[in-house]
């Protein structure tokens, strides 16, 4: 069992106490169970107890678990079920195995391979923000998008011009209007002609 060392917050590995025939005692890591080490005092070999020889048999393990009211077979089945956890598609509720999980993420959540194929057949894009500028839009949508972008162009250019030309308000406002008009018009044309 791991325990927290005092004050450090680090987990200290369990230790096994080993005694040599010469009387020297050692505390070694549990990872060395079943191996041998050499005594620093008498230089003889000392076997660390545990390892494969010291493992508990399945029969003993079941008896110990039964004393705590745990069914060993049921616990083993639950453990195996957790190891092979599956996830469900957000569109059709089909199970997605963990091996396919990485390729199943999208804007709408987890999608199985069939749902992703159907989405691509319909012409929808799975690219997220990349499809924002390439989608054909109506004149109303193009105007709204162009207006929003022109405001951003205007504010950005106003800050840039104000930084270099100082408090001359007429230069800042003029440059902001020119950049906003030019940027908005370009976005509007692009949206209609895609």
N, C-alpha and C positions, 0 to 999 in steps of 0.2 A: 504494500500500500504506500502511495506517495503521501508525503506530509509537507506542509509549508514550513520553510525554515523561518525562524523568528525574525520579524521585522523586514526581511528582504523581499518577501512576496514570491520568491522562487521555489519551485518544487524540488525537494531533495529526494534523490532515488533511495529506495530501501536498502538497508545494509544487512549483511549476514556476518555473524560472529564466528570466527574460525580459530581453533586452538592447535598449536603444534605440540608434539610429544615432549619438546624441551620446556614447555610451559609458557612460551611467548604466545600472546593472543593478538588477533587482527580483526578489524572490521572492514569488510570488502563490499563492493557493490553487488547487488543481487544479480546483475548481468553476468557475473563471473561464476554463477552456480554451475556445478558439474565440472569445472576446470581445476587445474592444479596450479599452485603458486609455490615459490621457493621461500623458505623461512630466512629472514635476514640474520637471525642469530646463529642457527646451527646449519643452515644451507640445505636442509632436507626438504623433500617435496611434501606439500600439504594439500589435500584434496578439499575443495570448497563444497560443502554439502548442497544438495538440490540438483537442479538440472533435470535431465531425462530420468535419472534414477529416482529423484525425489518428487516426481510429478504424481498427482493424485489420480487414481484410476477412475474411469467413468462410473463404475459401480459405487465407489466411495463418494464421488462428487454428487451423484444422484441422492445418496443417503443424507449427505450434509445439507443439500438444498431442500430435501423433504422435511428436515428438522425445522427449517425456517418457513415451511408452508409454500414452497415454490416447486412447481412441476417442471422438472428439467427438460422434458421433451417439448412442452409448450413454450418454454423460454427459448429453447433452441430454434423452434419454428418461427417465433416472433423475430428473433435476431436475423435469421435468413431472409425473412420478408422485408425487414428494414434495409438489408444490404441491396436488395433488388427493387428499390423504391421506384415507382413510375409516377409520371406527372400527366395531367389531363389537358387536352386541347381546349382552348377557350371558345372555340367555335362549335365543335361537334362533340366534345367530351370524350374523344378517343384517347387511349392511353399512349403516352410518349415515353419510351424507355430512357433511362439516364444517359445512355450512349448517344442518343440523338438530341439531347437537351440543348447543347450549344447552338445547333443550327435552327432550333425551333423558336428562338426569341425574335419578336418583332414589335411593331408599334402597337398592335392590338393585344399583346400578351403572347402566351405560348400558342403556337399553331403547329399542328401535325403536318407531315409532308403532303398529304392529299389536299388539305385546306390551302396550303401555300401554293400548290400547283393550280388550284381553281382560281385563286386570287390573281395569279399571273395571266391566266387565260382570259379573265375578264378585262385585262388591260390596266389593272391597278398596279402601282409601283410599290415595291417593298423598300425603296431607298430612303424614305423619310423626308428629310429636308432637301435632298437632291431633287426631288420631284416638284418642289414648290415653285421653281421658276420655269419649269418646262411644261407645266399643265396648261392647256388651252383654256382661256377663260372668257366670260362674257364681257361686254363693254362696261357694265356696272361694276363687276368685280375688278376689272383692270383699272378703272378710275379710283376705286377705293385703295387698291394696292399702290397705285402711282402716287396718290395723295399722301398716304402714310410714309412711303419712301421719300417723297420730296421734303416732308417735314424733317425726316432724319438727315437728309442731305443738307438742308438749310441749317439745322442746328450744328452739325459737324463742321461745315465750312465756316460758319460764323465764329465758332470757337477757334478754329485754325487761323482765320484772318485776324481776329481780335488779338491773338497772341503775338503776331508779327507786326501789325500796324498800330497797336496801342488803342487808346480810347477814341479814335476817330469813328464815331457811330455810323456816319453815312457810308464809309468804305465797308464796314462790317455788314451792314444791312444790305447794301447793293450786291456784295459778293454772295451773301447767303441767298438772296432772291434769284440771282443768276444760276447758281449751282442747284437750287431747289427746282427751278423751272426746267433746266436742262435734264437733271436726273429724273424728275417725274415724267417728263415727256418720253424719255428713253425707255423707262419701265413700262409706260402705257403702250407704246408701240411694240415693244417686245412681247408683252402679254397677248396682244391681239394677233400678232403674226406668228406665234409659235405653232 
